[in-house]
Amino acid sequence: DENEAMTDKNAQARTWGDGAVAPAAGDSDVLQLWMRLLASTTQIENEVRKRLVDRFGISLARFDYLSQLSRVNAAMRMVDLSRLMRIVGGNLTQITEELEKEGWVKHDNSHENYLLWNVRLTPAGRAGFDEIAVEPERWIRERFAGFDSDAVHDLSAKLVDLRAHGRAAHRATD
C-alpha cells in the first residue's frame, strides 16, 4: 500500500540537531549534499533574519535592499534591484516607499512605470546601513569560525563551479 510505504519512509527519516530532516540512508551522495546545503543555508538565513529584527528592527528583505544599493554606491533602476533581490515588484515598491519615508533612500519618479525609477541611498541611509552591516558580517563569520581560510576558499570555489555548471545546463535546455 502506498500510504504504508510513505509511513515507513517517514519513520526512517532522521533529523539533524536543528530539526531539519536529514537525508535517508539510501539517498545518493549528491542528494545528501544538496539537502545539507539547503538545511545549512536555511539555518543561517533564519538566524540572521531573527537577529536583524531583534537587534535593529529591520527585515532581511530591507537589509538585502540596502545592501544591494550600498554595493553599487550609485543610483540603481528598480528593475535591476528587483532582479538582484528576486522579489516581486509590489514588495519592492513598498520597501522603497517605507525607506524613503524614513529618509534612507530617494527615488526619482520621472517614469510612470515604477520599475524604471532610479533609487539611491541617501547620506543618512548610507550611514545607517554602514552601522547595521557590521553585525551581520560578524554573525556570518561566527557561523564559519570552524573553517580555516583555505577551507572557505575551497568551498567558495566549488560553489562558484556549481553555479556555473547550473547556468550552462540551463542554457543547454533553452
N, C-alpha and C positions, 0 to 999 in steps of 0.2 A: 504494500500500500504506500502511496506517495506521501501521505501525512506521517506514517511511521518512519519512513526514510528521512524526512525533514526533522522529525523529533530526534531520531538517532544522531543525525549530523549535528543538530543544535546541542545535544547532550555532550558531544565530543568537543565542542568549541571551548577553547581556553581563553583566558583574558590575561593581558599584561597588568602590571601593578596599577595602572591608571584606569583600568576598567575597559580599555579598548579590547575588542575581540582579536585574539591572536590567530594567525593562520592555522589551519588544521594540519595534522602531521603529513597528510598526503599531498598537500599543495606544493606546486612547483617552487623552485628557488626564486624565480622571477616574481611570482605572485606573492610569496612571502616578503620579498624585498619591497615591492610596491605597497603592501599593507603596512609594513614598518615605516616607510617614508610618509605615508598618509597619516598614520597614527602620531608620528613624531611631529609632523607639521601642524596637525590639528591641536595637539597638546601645547605646543609653543604658541601658536596663534591665540588659543583660548586664554593662556596665561597673560600674554601681552595685552589682549583685549581687556581682561579684568583689571590688570594693573593700571592701564591708561585711564579707565573710568574711575577707579578708586583714587588714584594719585592726582589726576588732572581734570577729571570730569569730561573727558573727551573720548569720542568713539574711535574705533580703529579706522573706520572709513574716513573720518575727518583727519586723523593723523596721516593716513595714506595720501589724502588730497593735498595736505600742506607739504608733505614730504616730496611729492611729485613736483609741485611748484618750486620748492626750495632747490631741488636738483637742477632745474633749468635756469634758475636765477634770472628769469625774464618773463614776459607775458606769454601765455600759452592759450591756444584755442581750446574751447571747451570740448570739442570733438576729439582732440588729441588727448586731453586729460581723461576723457571717458574711455578711450581705448586702453590707456595705461592702467586705469583702475578697474576696468571690467565691471562697471556698474551701469545701471540704466540711467538714461538722461534725466528723468524726473528726480531721482535721488541726487544726482549731481547738481541740478538746479537748486534743490532745497539746501544742500550743503553750502553752495555758493552764496545763496541769499542769507543764510544764517551767519556765515563767516563775514560777509560784507556788513551786516548789521553790527557785528562785534568789532568791526574795524580791522580785521585780519587780512581781507582780500578786497580788491577793487576790480570791477569788470566794466568794460565798455559795452554799451547796448546799441552799438551802431547798426546791428543787423537784427531783423525780425526773428531769425532763427537763432535761438539761444546757443546752439552748438557752434555757431560761428563767432560768438563773443570771445574776446580776449580777456583773460583773467590773470591777475598777478598778485603776489604778496605785497602788502603794504609794509612800511618800515616797522610798524607795530606787530604785524603778522610775522615778519621775519624774526624779530626779537623774541616773540612768544614761542614760535616754533623752535628756534635755536635753544631756548631754555628747556623745552619739553624733550627734544630729540636726544639729549644726552642720556636720559634714563633708560628708554627702551633699548638703546645700544648696549648699555650696561647689562640689562636683563638678558639680552641675547648672548652676550659674552659669558654670563654666568651659566647658561644652558650648555655652552660648548667648552666649559672650563676643563673637561677631561680630555680634550683633543689638543695635541700639540700643533704648532703651525704647519708642519708637514702634512698631518692628517687632514687639517682644514683645507689646505691647498689641494690635496689629492681628491677629497670628496667633492670639493667645488668643481674641479676639472671634470670629474666623472659626470656630475650633474649637467655641466655645460654640454658634454658629449651627448648625454641622454636627450637634452632639449634639441640639439642639432639633429640628432637621428629622428626624433619625433617630427620636426619640421620637414625634413627630407621625405619621410614616409607619408606625411600629409600631402605634400606637393605631388608625390607619385600617384596618389589616389584621386587627385583632381582631374 
